[in-house]
């Protein structure tokens, strides 16, 4: 039988990194087995759905390499388009005696049981009610035995049927609920494996009962533990940065994000390096090897991964990847102030230092702004007592120096000797005067790229400010 997995997000917001991991795990299972990855948009919540978020889902999937052009990809299908099948499944269960109509309210159940939080007591099982407005359709859970859920990550778990109340599968207006709609869709789409987050685990015995009652073999289940933050709290969009789009917009490379997400809760058996192409990870992937423990989303580690991927680019590809931050609207300089040739000279230096592409602006802005951006902390740190003497000496030695990095180094070294400083300490006031920062690209190469005239002008401006 062909393996068929599905990824079934709702179009109600940005693309969560937890959803991205689930999608990648499903994608790896489908591709490695020669199966199919089905994208289903669960869009029945009309109050919260937005069309642009459907586009956002497919765009986000494309970012992480899950492409509609791939032979393994199928869809997208829309849950709202399958409403007739949902109603048909409800009718089938009622006709087979596996479901019954109920007109009990919560108040009536509480009055009968004397417990406000009691589950449904099965009062309408034998009343023989037919459909009428306001009557919900309940699935009749078996009285005895147990439902055995085999999970490829968690193992087998037995759920006593007596502990599962007769749950509602269609509302009083006849609209099927998510539990039934989800199963009907999976049946129609011939899903063989359901790989999803553990928040759905409590629904699984109910859904397995529905699969069996509809006359079908349930899929293989696999429930992924949640992703947590540094406080071991479940990642929350209200508290944590969780949108895949936000990470990409900051300058995380999609390949690095994919590599990192694939290792959240799983690792290859070959004990090879963590940083490796997706194709190698896919070839090693087995859903049974996913850990039962929660996965920690370590932003620092993601940054380290991203830095490695950035340094692995050739310089041309790195420069192209930086372009969104070098041109309007993200750049702090005007478009005509940017000089691609000047950037090309410092690109290799920046590439060896940044870990997120968005950092490029702060590294090179001194080259393209009329004046460097200087904060008071950098000024105080760089302009210690004696800074004016050092700047005056540097202006003198740089005036006649050849304008190449090594010659600039020698000139500043000579200025340092003149005022009794070592080269390391002598660089600080020059760096702050010229770049506005205490750290950045190598100083001598920076001055070479900036040019003699602008360098000397900034040194004089800094001296005037000191005075």
Secondary structure, 3 states (H helix, E strand, C coil): CCCEEEECCCCCCCCEHHHHHHHHHHHHHHHHHCCEEEEEECCCCCCCCCHHHHHHHHHHHHHCCCCCCCCCEEEEEEHHHHHHHHHHHHHHHHHCCCEEEECCCHHHHHHHHCCCCCCCCCCCCCCCCCCCCCCEEEECCCCCCEEEEEECCCEEEEEEHHHCCCCEEECCCCCECHHHHHHHHHHHCCCCEEEEEHHHHHHHHHHHHHHHHCCCCCCEEEEECCEECCCCCECCCCCCCCEHHHHHHHCCCHHHHHHHHHCCCCCCCCCCCCCCCHHHHHHHCCHHHCCCCCEECCHHHHHHHHHHHHHHCCHHHHHHHHHHHHCCCCCCCCHHHCCHHHHHHHHHHHHCCCCCHHHHHHHHHHHHCCCCCCCHHHHHHHCCCCHHHHHHHHHHHHHCCCCCHHHHHHHHHHHHHHHCCCHHHHHHHHHHHHHCCCCCCCHHHHHHHHCHHHHHHHHHHHHHHHC
